[in-house]
Amino acid sequence: MLKDAEVINEEDVQTTEVNVGTTVRIQDLETDEEFSYKIVGTTEADPLNNKISNASPVGKALIGNKVGDEVEIEAPAGKISYKVLAIKK
């Protein structure tokens, strides 16, 4: 795991699109409920503290999207649609 590790400098994190190191605020398009998640690597994931892995179904689907994009995620419970509301460091 260590040989493949990559340190991400927070100063280099861009907020133009969702990526590892960003915090994304999304809205469930069915319920209008809003959530904020920090996208992290798999070893840092802590869903109880709103840190989700870039390899999780939600994290993977959000990567690369921009504010205003609508994302459909195939989750174990079925398809969920979210809208990206904000991206920050």
N, C-alpha and C positions, 0 to 999 in steps of 0.2 A: 504494500500500500504506500509506503514512504517513497519508494523509487518513482512512483507515478504522481506523487503529491505536487501541487502547484500552489504557491503562496500568492494570494490576490491582495494587492495593495488597495486599500479602500479609496485612496485618492485617484486611482485609475478607473474606478467603477463608473460607468456611464449610466445616466438615467433616461436615455432616449428609448431604451427597450429593456424588457425584463431579462435579467441575467443573474448569474451567481453573484451574491453580494448586494443585490438590490432588495428593497422592501416594496412589495406591490400591494395596492389596495384594489380589490375586485368586488364586483356586485353580482350576486346570483340573479340571473334574469327572470327566474320563475318566482322567487320569493322576495326580491328586492333587498335581501339581507346583504350587508357588506362585511368583508373580511380583510385583514391585513396579514401578509405572510412575508417573512424574510426568506429568500431563496439561498440555501446553503448546500455544501457538499454532503454526501451521504453520511459521513461520520459525525457531522455537526447537527444532523436533523433532530429536532425536538418538537414534535407537533403540539405538545401541551403548552409550549412557550411560543407558538406561532412561527417556528422555524421548520420549513419543509425542504426536503431534498430536491435537487435538480433532477434526480432520477425517479422521483415519485410520479404517479400519473398526473397530478395537478401541476407540480413543478415542471415536469417535462413539457406539458402542453402550454404553459405560460411563457417559457423561454423564447425570446425573440419577438414577442408581441409588444406593441406600443400602446400608449394611452388612447382609448377610444376603440381599440380592437375588441371584437367579440370572439370568445374561444369556446369551443365545444370539447368537453372532456369525457372520455369513456371511463367511467368509474365502476367499481363492483356493483353499485346500486343502480347503474344505468347512466344515460347521458345527462350531463349537467352543462349548462351554458352560463358563462361568466363574461362580464365586460370589465376591461382594465380601466380603472378610474384614475390611478396615480402611480408613479414610480419614483422612489427616492432612494438615497444611500442609506 
